[in-house]
Amino acid sequence: MDFIDYYKLLGIDKSATPKDIKNAYRKQARKYHPDLNPTDKNANSNFQKINEANEVLSDPEKRKKYDEYGKDWQHAGKSEEANQYRRQQGNEGGQRFSGTQNDGEFSDFFESMFGGFGGAGRGRQTKFRGEDYKTEIHLNLNEAAETHKQTLNVNGKKIRITIPSGIENGQTIKITGQGGPGVNGGPAGDLYITFLVSNLQHIKRLGNDLFSTIEIDLYTAVLGGEIIITTLTGKVKLKVKPETQNGTKIKLTGKGFPVYKNTGKFGDFIITYVVKIPENLTEKQKELFAELAKLKQNDQ
């Protein structure tokens, strides 16, 4: 009989705590449970091995013997039992006590404990939680700024959800009980949805604040005027002060992104002015600029 490395089987090391063993067992048992792998012909045997590893490593005394004696650990206790039996029968020189031999792929310990897959081990109806599902939803800023409903198709099942305004890029929410079905009466898994929110071409988001760069012509920057900008909630008319410098920032309070699950509260909209220098000037325009330059020099 080949030695089965229970630690390797569960994906843990020898320093694993009882909690580590329990978590590892649940994970592996769910992975190999025959009911969850109906097309896998090796599911039954893999599931039995996982059960065997858990039976040994979750029992402090069995685990101690396993760690001490390795592949012969299950015979360590039997030797004492055999000696005691011989003494009771007055047959010290009698037949040697040995574990049950089996030509199958499982260890003697597992066969003697469960009597094969058809024995007590099979009769246990262990409850397993269903698998957790994960999916992604892609939104732009306009979509993420409005509370709306979407219908998802998860493993052939339609799930209608409400997406609250203000959802963050990369934020994950959990829909309880909408994952895979449980086994043997176990609870269903959960559905985890990660939202990927993309910026608009002219509007960027940072937290709850929105940022936009707006070009204004030189004449408006120098003399002042009015411009119209586009926000997430519509168009807004702004007054540009005379002698506005390139790179000037203005803040529109409360015109930013809605705050997640805080109805009526919004961030700010920050606008940066970029003054565009005129191109392809006519001769007359150049003369006027030259005259302005002379006037500037005379003032100095």
C-alpha positions in Angstrom: 0.0 0.0 0.0 1.4 3.3 -1.1 1.8 6.0 1.5 -0.7 8.9 1.2 0.5 12.3 2.2 -2.5 13.8 3.9 -1.0 17.2 4.2 -0.2 17.4 0.5 -3.7 16.0 -0.3 -5.3 18.9 1.5 -2.8 21.5 0.3 -1.4 22.4 3.7 1.8 22.0 5.6 2.6 20.3 8.9 2.3 23.5 10.8 -1.4 23.8 9.9 -3.8 24.7 12.7 -7.1 22.8 13.2 -8.8 25.8 11.6 -6.5 25.5 8.6 -7.3 21.8 8.3 -11.0 22.4 8.5 -10.9 25.1 5.8 -8.7 23.1 3.5 -11.0 20.1 3.9 -14.1 22.0 3.0 -12.5 23.5 0.0 -11.2 20.2 -1.3 -14.3 18.3 -0.5 -16.4 20.8 -2.4 -14.0 20.6 -5.3 -14.2 16.8 -5.5 -17.7 16.0 -4.2 -19.2 13.4 -6.6 -22.5 15.3 -6.7 -20.7 18.4 -8.0 -18.6 16.4 -10.5 -21.1 14.0 -12.1 -18.9 13.5 -15.3 -15.6 12.9 -13.4 -15.1 9.2 -13.0 -12.4 9.8 -10.4 -14.5 12.1 -8.2 -15.6 9.3 -5.9 -12.0 8.1 -5.2 -10.7 11.6 -4.8 -13.5 12.5 -2.4 -12.8 9.4 -0.3 -9.1 10.4 0.0 -10.0 13.9 1.1 -12.3 12.4 3.8 -9.6 10.1 5.0 -7.1 12.9 5.3 -9.5 15.0 7.3 -10.4 12.1 9.6 -6.8 11.6 10.5 -5.5 15.2 10.6 -8.5 16.6 12.5 -8.0 14.1 15.3 -5.1 15.2 17.5 -4.1 11.6 18.5 -4.3 10.2 15.0 -2.4 13.2 13.7 0.3 12.8 16.3 0.8 9.2 15.3 0.7 10.0 11.6 3.4 12.7 12.1 5.6 10.3 14.2 5.3 7.1 12.3 4.6 8.2 8.8 3.3 5.4 6.5 3.2 2.9 9.4 1.3 5.2 11.8 -1.9 3.2 11.7 -0.1 0.1 12.8 1.5 1.8 15.8 -1.6 1.6 17.9 -2.6 -1.8 16.5 0.6 -3.4 17.9 -0.4 -2.5 21.4 -3.9 -3.8 20.8 -2.5 -7.0 19.5 -0.3 -7.6 22.4 -3.1 -6.9 24.8 -5.3 -9.3 22.9 -2.6 -12.1 23.1 -2.2 -11.6 26.8 -5.9 -11.8 27.4 -6.1 -15.0 25.3 -2.9 -16.5 26.8 -1.6 -16.9 23.4 1.6 -14.8 23.4 3.0 -17.0 20.6 -0.1 -17.0 18.5 -1.0 -15.5 15.2 0.3 -12.0 14.5 -2.2 -9.2 14.6 -2.4 -7.3 11.3 -4.5 -4.7 9.7 -7.1 -5.6 7.1 -5.5 -5.9 3.7 -7.2 -4.5 0.6 -6.2 -4.5 -3.0 -7.9 -1.1 -3.6 -6.3 2.3 -3.9 -7.0 3.4 -0.4 -5.0 2.8 2.8 -5.8 0.0 5.2 -6.9 2.6 7.8 -9.6 4.0 5.5 -11.0 0.6 4.5 -11.1 -0.6 8.2 -12.8 2.6 9.3 -15.4 3.0 6.6 -15.6 -0.4 5.1 -15.1 1.0 1.6 -17.2 3.6 -0.1 -20.4 1.6 0.4 -20.0 1.5 4.2 -20.5 4.1 6.9 -18.5 6.8 5.2 -20.8 6.8 2.3 -23.9 7.0 4.5 -22.8 10.3 5.8 -24.7 13.2 4.2 -22.2 16.0 4.7 -23.7 19.4 3.8 -21.6 21.5 1.5 -22.0 25.2 0.8 -22.4 26.0 -2.9 -19.7 27.6 -5.0 -19.3 31.4 -5.0 -19.7 33.0 -8.4 -17.9 36.1 -9.6 -18.7 38.4 -12.5 -18.0 41.9 -13.7 -20.2 44.8 -14.8 -18.7 47.6 -17.0 -20.2 51.1 -16.6 -19.3 54.6 -17.8 -19.5 57.7 -15.5 -23.0 58.6 -16.7 -24.3 55.1 -15.9 -22.5 54.9 -12.6 -24.0 58.3 -11.6 -27.6 57.0 -11.9 -29.4 54.4 -9.8 -30.6 51.8 -12.3 -31.5 48.2 -12.7 -29.7 45.5 -14.7 -30.4 41.9 -15.5 -27.5 39.4 -15.3 -27.3 35.9 -16.8 -25.4 33.8 -14.3 -25.1 30.1 -15.2 -28.3 30.2 -17.1 -30.1 32.0 -14.3 -31.4 35.6 -14.7 -30.7 37.8 -11.8 -32.1 41.4 -11.6 -30.2 43.8 -9.5 -30.4 47.5 -8.6 -27.1 49.4 -9.0 -27.0 52.3 -6.6 -25.6 55.7 -7.9 -22.0 56.5 -6.9 -20.6 53.0 -7.3 -16.8 53.1 -7.2 -14.5 51.8 -9.9 -13.3 48.3 -8.7 -15.9 48.1 -6.0 -17.3 44.6 -5.3 -20.7 43.9 -3.8 -22.1 40.5 -2.6 -25.5 39.1 -3.5 -26.2 36.5 -0.9 -27.4 33.1 -2.0 -27.1 33.8 -5.7 -24.1 31.5 -6.3 -24.0 27.8 -6.9 -26.5 25.5 -5.2 -25.6 23.7 -2.0 -25.1 19.9 -1.7 -27.1 17.7 0.6 -29.1 20.6 1.9 -26.2 23.0 2.3 -26.6 26.7 1.7 -26.2 28.2 -1.7 -23.0 30.2 -2.5 -22.9 33.9 -3.0 -22.5 36.1 -6.1 -19.7 38.7 -6.1 -20.0 41.5 -8.6 -17.1 43.8 -9.4 -17.8 47.1 -11.1 -15.4 48.6 -13.6 -16.3 52.3 -14.2 -14.6 54.1 -17.1 -14.1 57.9 -17.4 -15.6 59.9 -20.1 -13.4 61.5 -22.7 -13.9 65.0 -21.3 -14.6 64.2 -17.6 -12.4 62.3 -15.2 -13.3 61.1 -11.7 -11.3 61.0 -8.5 -13.3 59.9 -5.6 -16.5 61.9 -5.6 -15.0 64.9 -7.5 -15.0 65.3 -11.2 -12.4 67.1 -13.3 -12.5 68.6 -16.7 -10.1 70.7 -18.8 -11.8 73.5 -20.8 -10.2 75.5 -23.6 -11.0 79.2 -23.9 -9.7 81.5 -26.6 -7.3 84.3 -25.9 -9.9 87.0 -26.4 -12.3 85.5 -23.8 -9.4 85.1 -21.4 -8.3 88.7 -21.8 -11.7 90.4 -22.0 -13.9 88.0 -20.1 -17.1 86.4 -21.4 -19.3 83.4 -21.1 -18.8 79.7 -22.0 -21.1 76.6 -21.8 -19.7 73.4 -20.3 -21.2 69.9 -20.1 -21.6 68.2 -16.7 -23.0 64.8 -15.9 -26.4 66.4 -15.2 -26.5 68.8 -18.2 -25.1 72.0 -19.6 -24.0 74.9 -17.4 -23.2 78.5 -18.4 -20.1 80.0 -16.8 -18.8 83.5 -16.6 -15.1 83.9 -17.4 -13.5 86.8 -15.6 -11.3 89.2 -17.5 -7.6 88.5 -17.5 -8.1 84.9 -16.7 -4.7 83.2 -16.6 -3.8 79.9 -18.3 -4.2 77.0 -15.8 -6.8 78.8 -13.7 -9.0 76.4 -11.7 -12.6 77.0 -10.7 -14.8 74.8 -8.5 -18.5 74.1 -9.0 -19.7 73.0 -5.6 -22.1 70.1 -5.6 -21.8 69.5 -9.3 -19.6 66.4 -9.0 -20.3 62.7 -8.6 -23.0 61.4 -6.3 -21.8 60.0 -3.0 -22.5 56.2 -2.7 -25.5 55.5 -0.6 -25.8 59.1 0.6 -28.8 60.5 -1.3 -28.6 64.2 -2.2 -24.9 64.5 -1.5 -22.4 65.2 -4.3 -18.8 65.9 -4.8 -17.5 69.0 -6.7 -16.7 69.7 -10.3 -13.2 71.1 -10.8 -12.5 72.9 -14.1 -9.1 73.9 -15.4 -8.9 76.6 -18.1 -6.5 76.2 -20.9 -6.0 79.4 -22.9 -5.7 78.6 -26.6 -3.3 80.9 -28.5 -4.8 82.0 -31.9 -3.3 80.6 -35.1 -3.2 81.7 -38.7 -3.5 85.4 -37.8 -4.2 87.9 -40.6 -1.8 90.8 -41.2 -4.2 93.2 -39.6 -4.4 91.0 -36.5 -0.7 90.8 -36.3 -0.4 94.6 -36.6 -2.9 95.0 -33.7 -0.9 92.6 -31.5 2.3 94.5 -32.3 0.6 97.7 -31.4 -0.5 96.2 -28.1 3.0 95.1 -27.4 4.3 98.6 -28.0 1.7 100.0 -25.7 2.8 97.5 -23.0 6.4 98.5 -23.4 5.5 102.2 -23.1 3.5 101.5 -19.9 6.7 100.0 -18.4 
